[in-house]
Amino acid sequence: MLTAHDEEEDERFYRDTESTAFPKLSDHQLTLLEPLGSRRIVRRGEVIFPAGARDFPMVVVIQGELEAYETREDVEQILACPGPRDFVGEVSMLNGTSSIAAVRGKADETEILEIPAIKLRKALAELPGVGEPVVQAFMMRRQRLRRDRELAGLRILAHPGCQGARRIDDFLDKNHIPHRLIDSTTLECRTLCERLGVTDGDLPALIASDGSISRNPAIFDVARIAGLLRPLCSDGREEIFCDLAIVGAGPAGLAAAVNAASEGLSTVVLESFAPGGQAGSSSLIENFFGFPTGISGGDLTYRAQLQAFRFGAKFSTPSRVLSLNFPGGEHGAALEIEGSPTTLRTRCVIVSSGAQYNKLGAEGLEDFEGLGVFYAATVMEAQFCRGGTAVVAGAGNSAGQAAMFMSEHAAKVYLVIRGDDLTKNMSSYLSSRVETKPNIEILRQTEIRKLSGSGRLESIQIENTRTGERRTVETTAVFSMIGARPCTSWLPPEILLDEKGFILTGAAIAHAHAWQAAGRAPYPFETSRPGIFAAGDVRSGSVKRCGAAVGEGSMAIENVHQVLGTYT
């Protein structure tokens, strides 16, 4: 239920962002765009592209008027009516995902300039006078769409507390796809199910922008419907080739993609769930260069992904790498990807697969993952503890950021740490804020032993490990951020790891067999196999900070250029 304050905030947001989201093109900008496309006349009712279209063109209105509209169960909703000097498009044009709305002619005759998506992407990188305002408009339009509670977008119909639906919701949210989760107990959901012939056994069900229905969809199905999952090639080839494959789209992988693509390397990024890595789950990063008031990890990494798209990097999500092989030849590494009949052959690989949070060793954990136990602390998770009690487990920066963020939504926040010293693994500026925040209580030498509830989390049992005392805390949300393990189990034995499973690089692997006949020493981010690099949290000895990961991803590209001889 929206409060009056929420409605006022929404109204202010839409008013303040209007000029950024819908700028008029100047004569100069039109002159720059004109050579990229072709003019034509659109008649009233003529559809330029439908909802769910991929690689649709950017449309500039020269004269007349268009309609952007959405159809819900045969009922149309008009979203916008672009006129002269307006342009139609949003983030889907950059990243190749599916169009949320359809566009058609409104006036009897409308003259438009139609610019193919592939030409627009190139122009956005080469024409800053056009690129900056257009990309800003695209980003703001997506932000407005995601905030609009009336827009259908993708719709998830689900039973309350359904873990499958929660995973779909999380996947779409982390990939910035506008959508809504509709509870099966509501009149809206019951009406939709009856009209569409959806039974209880079909839930969760996903309704796409074009009205098609997917029952009990797997994440691969959801990604395909949203336009995120793209085949590595469309002509049935058994192999495709690139200069650089990046495995993992956390801060290190995204930084590498931006630098590689902007410097002319053909770049493919493979991500198993959603860009951002652990940073994407941070509600606020306050010590990242260039953002004096902080930025959410999701927004930071989303902007980086759009930047990489703008320079021509190709992304495939979700794409889980099954194996890394070394068949030889100019493209010396081969990646086998789950669900893909095509092998990706590449001259170099950057492994930036990051690390995953360790799980709580508490009784009942599996029953409440996604139903009260979370591994991210964003606005989406905050709704589960608004005005109540939240528990954060962990003593690092991510835990501190989560505690601070949740303290703005929950009445009470408990920060559970195993040790005594909060400053050991947490930045001093952050630990000071946590310790002085009135509604945050730090429970030192404490661990969570048991989670309880009926359908959803209702309470936890905690133990003071020094005294042995146990007590129950009523809470609907626990945020687990208790350390991480590297995502390296998929790597072949040729890639040497340290005792904790992180990838060894540089001087630490100069003794490896593959380097004995290489005729040179390994570069700083190079692994025990020439041409294979590691960056970010997955690398042994790395500083587990977002800024450090970005730096490593950028620096690894210098090493790639040294190997390929492609200095720019």
C-alpha positions as CSV (number, residue, x, y, z in Angstrom):
1,M,0.0,0.0,0.0
2,L,1.4,3.4,-1.0
3,T,1.5,6.1,1.6
4,A,0.9,9.8,0.9
5,H,4.7,10.3,1.3
6,D,5.5,7.6,-1.3
7,E,3.1,9.2,-3.8
8,E,4.6,12.6,-3.1
9,E,8.1,11.2,-3.6
10,D,7.1,9.6,-6.9
11,E,5.5,12.8,-8.2
12,R,8.6,14.8,-7.4
13,F,10.8,12.2,-9.0
14,Y,8.9,12.1,-12.3
15,R,8.7,15.9,-12.4
16,D,12.4,16.4,-11.7
17,T,13.5,13.8,-14.3
18,E,11.2,14.9,-17.1
19,S,13.8,17.1,-19.0
20,T,16.5,14.4,-18.7
21,A,14.3,11.6,-19.9
22,F,12.7,13.4,-22.8
23,P,15.1,16.0,-24.3
24,K,14.4,17.6,-27.6
25,L,17.1,17.1,-30.3
26,S,18.8,20.3,-31.5
27,D,19.5,21.1,-35.2
28,H,23.1,20.1,-34.7
29,Q,22.2,16.7,-33.2
30,L,19.8,16.0,-36.0
31,T,22.5,16.8,-38.5
32,L,24.8,14.3,-36.8
33,L,22.2,11.6,-36.7
34,E,20.8,12.0,-40.2
35,P,23.6,10.1,-42.1
36,L,23.1,7.0,-39.8
37,G,19.5,6.3,-40.8
38,S,16.8,6.8,-43.4
39,R,13.7,8.9,-43.5
40,R,10.2,7.4,-44.2
41,I,6.5,8.2,-43.7
42,V,4.5,6.3,-41.1
43,R,0.7,6.2,-41.4
44,R,-1.8,6.3,-38.5
45,G,-1.8,2.9,-36.7
46,E,1.2,1.5,-38.6
47,V,3.4,-0.4,-36.1
48,I,7.1,0.5,-36.3
49,F,8.1,-2.2,-33.9
50,P,6.1,-4.4,-31.5
51,A,6.5,-5.1,-27.8
52,G,9.2,-7.8,-27.3
53,A,11.2,-6.8,-30.4
54,R,15.0,-7.2,-30.3
55,D,17.5,-4.9,-31.9
56,F,14.8,-2.4,-32.8
57,P,15.7,1.0,-34.3
58,M,15.9,4.4,-32.7
59,V,13.2,6.5,-34.2
60,V,13.4,10.3,-34.4
61,V,10.2,12.2,-35.1
62,I,10.8,14.8,-37.9
63,Q,7.1,15.8,-38.3
64,G,3.9,14.4,-36.9
65,E,3.4,12.2,-33.8
66,L,3.8,8.7,-32.6
67,E,2.4,6.5,-29.8
68,A,4.3,4.2,-27.5
69,Y,1.8,1.8,-26.0
70,E,1.5,-1.4,-24.0
71,T,-1.3,-4.0,-24.4
72,R,-2.6,-5.8,-21.3
73,E,-5.1,-8.5,-22.1
74,D,-6.4,-6.6,-25.2
75,V,-6.5,-3.3,-23.3
76,E,-4.1,-0.6,-24.5
77,Q,-2.3,1.8,-22.3
78,I,-0.6,4.8,-24.0
79,L,2.8,5.4,-22.4
80,A,4.0,8.4,-24.4
81,C,3.3,10.5,-27.6
82,P,6.6,11.6,-29.1
83,G,6.4,14.7,-31.3
84,P,8.8,16.7,-33.5
85,R,12.5,16.4,-32.3
86,D,11.6,13.7,-29.8
87,F,13.2,10.3,-30.2
88,V,11.9,6.8,-29.3
89,G,14.2,4.4,-27.5
90,E,15.6,3.2,-24.2
91,V,18.2,1.0,-22.6
92,S,17.0,-2.1,-24.5
93,M,18.5,-0.5,-27.7
94,L,22.0,-0.6,-26.1
95,N,22.0,-4.0,-24.6
96,G,19.9,-5.8,-27.1
97,T,17.1,-6.9,-24.6
98,S,13.4,-7.0,-25.5
99,S,11.4,-3.9,-26.2
100,I,8.9,-3.2,-23.3
101,A,6.4,-1.2,-25.5
102,A,5.2,-1.1,-29.1
103,V,5.4,2.1,-31.2
104,R,3.0,3.1,-34.0
105,G,2.0,6.2,-35.9
106,K,-0.6,8.5,-34.3
107,A,-0.9,11.3,-36.9
108,D,-2.3,10.7,-40.4
109,E,1.3,11.0,-41.7
110,T,4.4,11.1,-39.5
111,E,7.9,11.6,-41.0
112,I,10.5,9.7,-39.0
113,L,14.3,9.1,-39.1
114,E,14.9,5.4,-38.5
115,I,18.4,4.5,-37.2
116,P,19.4,0.8,-37.0
117,A,20.5,-0.2,-33.5
118,I,23.9,-1.4,-34.5
119,K,24.7,2.0,-36.1
120,L,23.3,3.9,-33.1
121,R,25.6,2.0,-30.7
122,K,28.6,2.9,-32.7
123,A,27.6,6.5,-33.0
124,L,27.0,6.8,-29.3
125,A,30.7,6.0,-28.7
126,E,31.9,8.3,-31.5
127,L,29.6,11.3,-31.3
128,P,29.8,12.7,-27.8
129,G,27.5,15.6,-28.6
130,V,24.7,13.1,-29.3
131,G,25.9,10.1,-27.2
132,E,25.8,11.8,-23.8
133,P,22.2,13.2,-23.8
134,V,20.8,10.1,-25.6
135,V,22.4,7.6,-23.2
136,Q,21.3,9.8,-20.2
137,A,17.8,9.8,-21.6
138,F,17.8,6.0,-22.1
139,M,19.0,5.4,-18.5
140,M,16.5,7.8,-17.0
141,R,13.6,6.2,-19.0
142,R,14.5,2.8,-17.7
143,Q,14.7,4.2,-14.2
144,R,11.2,5.7,-14.6
145,L,9.9,2.5,-16.0
146,R,11.2,0.4,-13.1
147,R,9.6,2.8,-10.6
148,D,6.2,2.9,-12.4
149,R,3.9,0.6,-10.4
150,E,1.2,0.8,-13.0
151,L,3.4,-0.4,-15.9
152,A,3.0,-4.1,-16.5
153,G,6.3,-4.9,-18.2
154,L,7.0,-8.5,-17.3
155,R,4.6,-9.9,-14.7
156,I,5.3,-12.8,-12.4
157,L,2.2,-14.6,-11.0
158,A,3.1,-16.5,-7.9
159,H,2.0,-18.0,-4.6
160,P,3.0,-16.1,-1.5
161,G,6.5,-17.2,-0.3
162,C,7.3,-19.1,-3.5
163,Q,11.1,-19.5,-3.7
164,G,11.1,-20.0,-7.5
165,A,9.2,-16.8,-7.9
166,R,11.6,-15.0,-5.6
167,R,14.6,-16.2,-7.7
168,I,12.9,-14.9,-10.9
169,D,12.1,-11.6,-9.2
170,D,15.8,-11.4,-8.0
171,F,17.1,-12.2,-11.4
172,L,15.0,-9.6,-13.2
173,D,15.7,-7.0,-10.6
174,K,19.5,-7.5,-10.7
175,N,19.4,-7.3,-14.5
176,H,17.3,-4.1,-14.3
177,I,14.4,-5.5,-16.2
178,P,11.1,-3.7,-15.4
179,H,8.6,-6.2,-13.9
180,R,6.1,-6.8,-11.2
181,L,5.5,-9.7,-8.8
182,I,1.8,-10.3,-8.4
183,D,0.6,-12.3,-5.4
184,S,-1.8,-15.2,-6.3
185,T,-4.1,-14.2,-3.4
186,T,-4.9,-10.9,-4.9
187,L,-8.0,-10.2,-7.1
188,E,-5.7,-9.0,-9.9
189,C,-3.9,-12.3,-10.0
190,R,-7.0,-14.4,-9.7
191,T,-8.6,-12.5,-12.6
192,L,-5.5,-12.9,-14.8
193,C,-5.3,-16.6,-14.1
194,E,-8.9,-17.2,-14.9
195,R,-8.7,-15.1,-18.1
196,L,-5.4,-16.7,-19.3
197,G,-6.2,-20.3,-18.2
198,V,-3.4,-20.4,-15.7
199,T,-3.9,-23.0,-12.9
200,D,-2.3,-23.1,-9.4
201,G,0.0,-25.8,-10.7
202,D,1.3,-23.5,-13.4
203,L,2.7,-21.0,-10.9
204,P,5.0,-19.2,-10.9
205,A,4.0,-18.0,-14.4
206,L,5.6,-15.2,-16.4
207,I,3.6,-12.9,-18.7
208,A,5.9,-11.3,-21.3
209,S,5.5,-7.8,-22.8
210,D,3.8,-9.3,-25.9
211,G,1.3,-11.2,-23.7
212,S,2.7,-14.7,-24.1
213,I,2.8,-16.9,-21.0
214,S,5.5,-19.1,-19.7
215,R,4.5,-21.6,-16.9
216,N,7.0,-22.6,-14.3
217,P,9.8,-21.0,-16.2
218,A,13.5,-21.8,-15.6
219,I,15.9,-18.9,-15.3
220,F,17.1,-19.6,-18.9
221,D,13.5,-19.2,-20.1
222,V,13.1,-16.0,-18.1
223,A,16.4,-14.7,-19.6
224,R,15.3,-15.6,-23.1
225,I,11.9,-13.8,-22.7
226,A,13.6,-10.7,-21.3
227,G,16.1,-10.7,-24.2
228,L,19.1,-11.2,-21.9
229,L,20.1,-14.6,-23.2
230,R,21.6,-14.2,-26.6
231,P,23.2,-17.0,-28.7
232,L,26.9,-16.6,-29.2
233,C,26.2,-16.9,-32.9
234,S,23.1,-17.1,-35.0
235,D,24.3,-19.1,-38.0
236,G,24.8,-22.5,-36.4
237,R,28.6,-22.4,-36.4
238,E,30.3,-24.8,-34.0
239,E,33.0,-22.2,-33.1
240,I,33.1,-18.4,-32.9
241,F,36.2,-16.3,-32.2
242,C,37.1,-13.2,-30.2
243,D,40.2,-11.4,-28.9
244,L,39.1,-11.5,-25.3
245,A,36.6,-13.6,-23.2
246,I,35.8,-12.3,-19.8
247,V,34.3,-14.7,-17.3
248,G,32.3,-12.9,-14.7
249,A,30.7,-9.4,-14.8
250,G,31.6,-8.1,-11.4
251,P,33.5,-4.8,-11.0
252,A,36.7,-6.3,-12.3
253,G,35.1,-7.9,-15.4
254,L,33.1,-4.8,-16.2
255,A,36.1,-2.6,-16.0
256,A,38.0,-5.0,-18.2
257,A,35.1,-5.0,-20.7
258,V,34.9,-1.2,-20.9
259,N,38.7,-0.8,-21.4
260,A,39.0,-3.7,-23.9
261,A,36.0,-2.8,-26.0
262,S,36.9,0.9,-26.1
263,E,40.4,0.0,-27.3
264,G,39.2,-2.1,-30.2
265,L,39.4,-5.6,-28.9
266,S,36.5,-7.9,-29.8
267,T,35.2,-8.7,-26.3
268,V,32.6,-11.2,-25.0
269,V,31.5,-11.2,-21.4
270,L,30.0,-14.3,-19.9
271,E,27.9,-13.9,-16.7
272,S,26.2,-16.7,-14.8
273,F,23.4,-14.7,-13.2
274,A,23.5,-10.9,-13.2
275,P,26.2,-8.3,-13.6
276,G,27.6,-6.6,-10.5
277,G,28.9,-9.5,-8.4
278,Q,29.0,-8.8,-4.7
279,A,29.2,-5.1,-5.4
280,G,25.9,-5.3,-7.2
281,S,24.3,-6.3,-3.9
282,S,25.6,-3.3,-1.9
283,S,23.0,-0.8,-1.1
284,L,25.5,2.1,-0.9
285,I,29.2,2.4,-1.8
286,E,30.5,5.6,-0.2
287,N,34.2,5.3,-0.8
288,F,34.2,4.8,-4.6
289,F,36.1,7.4,-6.6
290,G,33.9,10.1,-8.2
291,F,30.7,9.7,-6.2
292,P,31.0,12.1,-3.2
293,T,27.5,11.2,-1.9
294,G,27.9,7.4,-2.6
295,I,26.2,5.2,-5.2
296,S,24.4,1.9,-4.9
297,G,26.5,-1.1,-6.2
298,G,23.7,-2.0,-8.6
299,D,23.6,1.4,-10.2
300,L,27.4,1.6,-10.4
301,T,27.8,-1.7,-12.1
302,Y,24.7,-1.2,-14.3
303,R,26.3,2.0,-15.7
304,A,29.5,0.2,-16.3
305,Q,27.7,-2.5,-18.3
306,L,25.9,0.1,-20.4
307,Q,29.3,1.8,-21.0
308,A,30.8,-1.5,-22.2
309,F,27.8,-2.1,-24.5
310,R,28.3,1.4,-25.9
311,F,31.8,0.5,-26.9
312,G,30.7,-2.8,-28.5
313,A,31.3,-5.5,-25.9
314,K,28.9,-8.4,-26.2
315,F,27.2,-9.9,-23.1
316,S,25.5,-13.2,-22.6
317,T,23.5,-13.8,-19.4
318,P,23.0,-16.3,-17.9
319,S,26.0,-18.1,-19.3
320,R,27.8,-20.5,-17.0
321,V,31.2,-21.7,-18.2
322,L,31.6,-25.5,-17.9
323,S,35.2,-25.8,-19.0
324,L,38.3,-24.0,-20.2
325,N,40.6,-25.9,-22.6
326,F,43.8,-25.2,-24.5
327,P,43.6,-26.7,-28.0
328,G,46.3,-24.5,-29.4
329,G,46.5,-22.2,-32.4
330,E,46.1,-18.4,-32.5
331,H,42.9,-18.6,-30.5
332,G,44.6,-20.7,-27.9
333,A,41.8,-21.0,-25.3
334,A,38.3,-22.6,-25.7
335,L,35.3,-22.1,-23.5
336,E,32.4,-24.5,-23.3
337,I,29.2,-22.8,-22.1
338,E,26.2,-24.5,-20.6
339,G,23.3,-24.8,-22.9
340,S,25.2,-23.5,-26.0
341,P,26.2,-25.7,-28.9
342,T,28.9,-23.3,-29.8
343,T,32.5,-23.2,-28.4
344,L,33.9,-19.8,-27.8
345,R,37.5,-19.6,-29.0
346,T,39.5,-16.7,-27.8
347,R,43.1,-15.3,-27.9
348,C,43.0,-14.3,-24.2
349,V,40.8,-14.9,-21.1
350,I,40.3,-12.8,-18.0
351,V,38.9,-14.8,-15.1
352,S,36.9,-12.4,-12.9
353,S,34.4,-14.9,-11.6
354,G,34.7,-13.4,-8.1
355,A,33.7,-15.0,-4.8
356,Q,30.4,-16.0,-3.2
357,Y,29.3,-15.3,0.4
358,N,29.6,-18.2,2.8
359,K,26.3,-19.5,4.2
360,L,25.3,-19.4,7.8
361,G,25.8,-22.6,9.7
362,A,22.3,-22.3,11.2
363,E,19.6,-24.9,11.5
364,G,16.7,-24.2,9.0
365,L,18.8,-22.0,6.7
366,E,17.6,-23.8,3.4
367,D,14.0,-23.3,4.4
368,F,14.3,-19.5,4.4
369,E,16.7,-18.6,1.7
370,G,14.9,-15.9,-0.3
371,L,12.1,-16.0,2.3
372,G,13.8,-14.0,5.0
373,V,17.5,-14.9,4.5
374,F,19.1,-12.7,1.9
375,Y,22.6,-12.2,0.4
376,A,22.0,-8.7,-0.8
377,A,20.7,-5.5,0.9
378,T,18.9,-3.3,-1.5
379,V,15.5,-1.6,-1.7
380,M,13.9,-4.8,-2.9
381,E,15.0,-6.6,0.3
382,A,14.3,-3.7,2.6
383,Q,10.5,-4.1,2.1
384,F,10.7,-7.3,4.2
385,C,11.7,-5.5,7.4
386,R,10.3,-2.0,7.0
387,G,9.5,-0.7,10.5
388,G,10.5,-4.0,12.1
389,T,13.8,-5.7,13.1
390,A,16.6,-6.6,10.7
391,V,19.6,-8.8,11.4
392,V,22.9,-8.5,9.5
393,A,25.6,-11.2,10.0
394,G,29.2,-10.2,9.1
395,A,32.0,-7.8,10.0
396,G,33.2,-6.6,6.6
397,N,32.4,-3.5,4.5
398,S,29.4,-5.2,2.8
399,A,27.9,-6.0,6.2
400,G,28.5,-2.5,7.5
401,Q,26.9,-1.0,4.4
402,A,23.9,-3.3,4.7
403,A,23.5,-2.4,8.4
404,M,23.6,1.3,7.6
405,F,21.1,1.0,4.8
406,M,18.7,-1.2,6.7
407,S,18.8,1.2,9.6
408,E,16.9,3.7,7.4
409,H,14.1,1.2,6.8
410,A,14.0,-1.0,10.0
411,A,13.2,0.3,13.5
412,K,16.0,-1.9,14.9
413,V,19.1,-3.5,13.3
414,Y,21.3,-6.1,15.0
415,L,24.8,-6.5,13.6
416,V,26.0,-10.0,14.5
417,I,29.8,-10.5,14.5
418,R,31.9,-13.5,15.5
419,G,34.8,-11.5,16.9
420,D,35.2,-8.4,19.1
421,D,36.8,-5.8,16.8
422,L,34.7,-4.3,14.1
423,T,37.6,-2.4,12.6
424,K,39.6,-5.5,11.7
425,N,37.8,-6.0,8.4
426,M,35.7,-2.9,8.0
427,S,36.8,0.6,6.9
428,S,37.2,3.0,9.8
429,Y,34.8,5.6,8.4
430,L,32.1,2.9,8.1
431,S,32.7,1.2,11.5
432,S,32.5,4.6,13.2
433,R,29.1,5.2,11.6
434,V,27.8,1.8,12.5
435,E,28.9,2.1,16.1
436,T,27.3,5.5,16.5
437,K,24.0,4.8,14.7
438,P,21.3,4.8,17.4
439,N,19.1,2.0,16.1
440,I,22.1,-0.4,15.3
441,E,23.1,-2.7,18.1
442,I,26.4,-4.7,17.6
443,L,26.3,-8.2,19.0
444,R,29.9,-9.2,19.5
445,Q,31.1,-12.8,19.8
446,T,27.7,-14.0,18.6
447,E,26.5,-16.5,16.0
448,I,23.1,-17.4,14.6
449,R,22.1,-20.9,15.5
450,K,18.6,-21.5,14.3
451,L,16.0,-19.9,12.0
452,S,12.3,-20.5,12.5
453,G,9.0,-19.5,10.9
454,S,5.9,-20.8,9.2
455,G,6.4,-20.3,5.4
456,R,8.5,-17.2,6.0
457,L,11.2,-16.3,8.5
458,E,9.7,-15.1,11.8
459,S,12.5,-15.5,14.4
460,I,16.1,-16.5,14.9
461,Q,18.1,-18.0,17.8
462,I,21.5,-16.5,18.6
463,E,24.2,-17.6,20.9
464,N,26.9,-15.6,22.7
465,T,29.9,-17.9,22.1
466,R,31.8,-16.5,25.1
467,T,29.0,-17.1,27.7
468,G,27.0,-19.8,25.9
469,E,23.8,-17.8,26.5
470,R,21.1,-18.2,23.8
471,R,18.1,-15.9,23.1
472,T,15.4,-15.5,20.5
473,V,15.1,-12.5,18.3
474,E,11.9,-11.9,16.3
475,T,12.8,-10.8,12.8
476,T,11.6,-11.2,9.2
477,A,14.9,-10.5,7.5
478,V,18.5,-11.8,8.0
479,F,21.3,-10.5,5.7
480,S,24.2,-13.0,5.5
481,M,27.5,-11.4,4.7
482,I,30.0,-13.6,6.5
483,G,33.0,-14.0,4.2
484,A,33.4,-15.5,0.8
485,R,34.9,-18.4,-1.2
486,P,36.3,-18.1,-4.7
487,C,34.4,-19.3,-7.7
488,T,37.2,-21.4,-9.2
489,S,35.8,-25.0,-9.1
490,W,35.3,-24.9,-12.9
491,L,38.9,-24.2,-13.7
492,P,41.2,-26.9,-15.1
493,P,44.2,-28.1,-13.1
494,E,46.6,-26.1,-15.4
495,I,45.4,-22.9,-13.5
496,L,47.2,-23.0,-10.2
497,L,45.4,-21.9,-7.0
498,D,46.5,-21.0,-3.5
499,E,45.6,-23.0,-0.4
500,K,42.2,-21.2,-0.2
501,G,41.3,-21.7,-3.8
502,F,42.1,-18.2,-5.2
503,I,44.0,-17.9,-8.4
504,L,47.8,-17.4,-8.3
505,T,49.2,-14.8,-10.7
506,G,52.5,-13.0,-11.6
507,A,55.7,-13.9,-9.8
508,A,53.8,-16.5,-7.7
509,I,53.5,-18.8,-10.7
510,A,56.7,-18.1,-12.6
511,H,57.8,-21.7,-11.7
512,A,54.8,-23.2,-13.4
513,H,55.5,-25.8,-16.2
514,A,53.9,-23.7,-19.0
515,W,56.3,-20.8,-18.2
516,Q,59.5,-22.8,-18.5
517,A,59.5,-22.6,-22.3
518,A,57.5,-19.4,-22.7
519,G,60.6,-17.2,-23.2
520,R,59.3,-14.5,-20.9
521,A,58.1,-13.9,-17.4
522,P,54.4,-13.8,-16.6
523,Y,52.7,-10.4,-16.5
524,P,51.3,-9.3,-13.1
525,F,47.8,-10.5,-13.7
526,E,48.7,-13.6,-15.8
527,T,48.1,-17.0,-14.4
528,S,50.0,-20.3,-14.6
529,R,48.9,-20.5,-18.2
530,P,50.1,-17.8,-20.7
531,G,47.3,-15.7,-22.0
532,I,44.9,-16.5,-19.2
533,F,44.5,-13.7,-16.6
534,A,42.8,-13.2,-13.3
535,A,41.4,-10.0,-11.8
536,G,39.3,-8.9,-8.8
537,D,38.2,-11.0,-5.8
538,V,39.0,-14.3,-7.4
539,R,42.7,-13.5,-7.6
540,S,45.0,-14.5,-4.8
541,G,46.3,-11.5,-2.9
542,S,43.7,-9.0,-4.2
543,V,42.3,-6.3,-2.0
544,K,38.6,-7.3,-1.6
545,R,37.2,-3.8,-2.4
546,C,35.1,-2.6,-5.3
547,G,37.6,0.1,-6.2
548,A,40.5,-2.3,-6.2
549,A,38.6,-4.8,-8.4
550,V,37.9,-2.0,-11.0
551,G,41.6,-1.1,-11.0
552,E,42.7,-4.7,-11.5
553,G,40.2,-5.2,-14.4
554,S,41.6,-2.1,-16.1
555,M,45.2,-3.0,-15.5
556,A,44.7,-6.6,-16.7
557,I,43.8,-5.1,-20.2
558,E,47.3,-3.6,-20.3
559,N,48.7,-7.1,-19.9
560,V,46.3,-8.4,-22.6
561,H,47.6,-5.8,-25.0
562,Q,51.2,-6.8,-24.2
563,V,50.4,-10.5,-25.0
564,L,48.4,-9.6,-28.2
565,G,50.7,-6.8,-29.4
566,T,47.7,-4.6,-29.8
567,Y,48.7,-1.3,-28.1
568,T,46.5,1.6,-29.0
